[in-house]
Amino acid sequence: MANKQEFIDAIQKSYSSNEPHIYLGAAILDGEVISDAKVNLPLRMMNRHGLIAGATGSGKTRTLQVIAEQLSEAGVPVFLSDIKGDLNGIGKAGTSNPKLEDRAKALGIQFNPTEFPVELYSLTGKVGAQMRATVSEFGPVLLSKIFELNDTQQGVLNILFKYCDDNGLPLIDLNDLKKVLNYLSEGAGAAEIKESYGKISSSTSGTILRKIVALEQQGVAQIFGEKSFDVDDLFQKVDGKGVISVLNISDMQTNQVVFSTFMVSLLAELYHTMPEAGDLDKPKLVFFLDEAHLLFNDAPKAFLDQIEQVIRLIRSKGIGVFFCTQQPTDVPDTVLAQLGNRFQHVLRAFTPNDADNLAKVVKTYPKSEFYDINKTLTSLGIGQALITVLNEKGIPTEVAATHLTPPRSLMGPMPENEYQNHLNESDVYKKYKVSVDPESAFEMLEERLKKKTEEQPEEPSKNNTDTEDKPKGRQEKSMIEKVINAPIVRSIGTQLIRSTFSMLFGGRSSSTRKKNGFF
């Protein structure tokens, strides 16, 4: 049995902070909760990112809720995804019960139910303010992830974005993408791009088109369009508290890759638009990516490289990112190495594969003279986690099996009538409720084809009979060939507004995208 006083001294020395911090709970020694051994996370270290992992039902969601509450109280806005639709209760004060009172008593604290300011979002628009992004803002890398394209198909998508960028054709929704794909894969469009961009095979374009249609049939096409979401809305405060933006995706359980990729697009947008901030006393925003394994399953290398780069560099913008998943091994090593704050709930080792994963997780923790980490990880209770964070000097703390403080807001969904009332009163909900359809690639290509048709000269004919007998298909082909070679058509591309090549990677800020090359 470890010496109790030595343990308390070690925890107090490692986790004490003279700066603003989040109180996580009290450390556990030999099954006893030591209320004097408080475990804290300094706010200035929240932009060093983190990992919240553990088996289903182990308390990951409530850990996330506790951190979000205290961030809000400290004036830090939070963005998080609500997988099951039960995190929106953070906008309503919780209620006391014997279990919560016992937990608070063990920690030596008072349980004070509190509500926090929230904004409710949705990708379908059915359960929150509609979050949208234009196809251009997504970029070919993220779209390839959603459509599950191979390298060849992604290459074609790159051509489409490059062509639209060079010719000032805005890609707003999936109709724009389909129109450009059809235009460039056949007829005049295929001839136009052959020399400068290469040929698009009909089989590849057909495959991409089927992928687009399949996504439309799943009922999520509305995430592409205008008004696209303005990331500035994530930085709101109410009475000094940071607003907690909750993306309710309970109605998108069959489209998990879509919502996880959408969150990455938001993260990339934050990187593009936020100014450099350096090390701050507290972060500007903390972003929680739930179900993180969905991001990395079968992800192409280009996608993984971009995520790694964003995670590495976004810290300097004052933004912290926390990945939430079941196994730390769900996250690639290159990303995992950037996560300085670790919360590991109980792990189960029922299979040989589970045992291998457990051994890998143990190796990621600092050595401890107070815990057998292997044994501790498999014996933690609900609402307990093995924690190590970075202290205010950036040094990893002692490993602490922690009895976590309970959330003060409602641990469950907000009542339906209150949920709907909250939406009806939200200015953000009203702002994004109605979609708009600006002129974009679809209309511009339609107009281009119309002009080409009008500019086609009539071929001289000897008599009406000759004209009527001439095959229509052949006559049309001959006309198109003449139009393609006409000087007026050749000049069309150079007369359109040219944006930067960085549209290839998506995002709203062209100059920033060109500089950094993200998505």
Beta strands, then each sheet from edge to edge (+ up, - down):
strand 1: 21-29
strand 2: 32-42
strand 3: 50-53
strand 4: 78-82
strand 5: 118-122
strand 6: 129-130
strand 7: 237-238
strand 8: 241-242
strand 9: 244-248
strand 10: 285-289
strand 11: 319-325
strand 12: 341-344
strand 13: 384-388
strand 14: 400-404
sheet 1: 2+ 1- 14+ 13- 12+ 3+ 11+ 10+ 4+ 9+ 5+ 6+
sheet 2: 7+ 8-
end
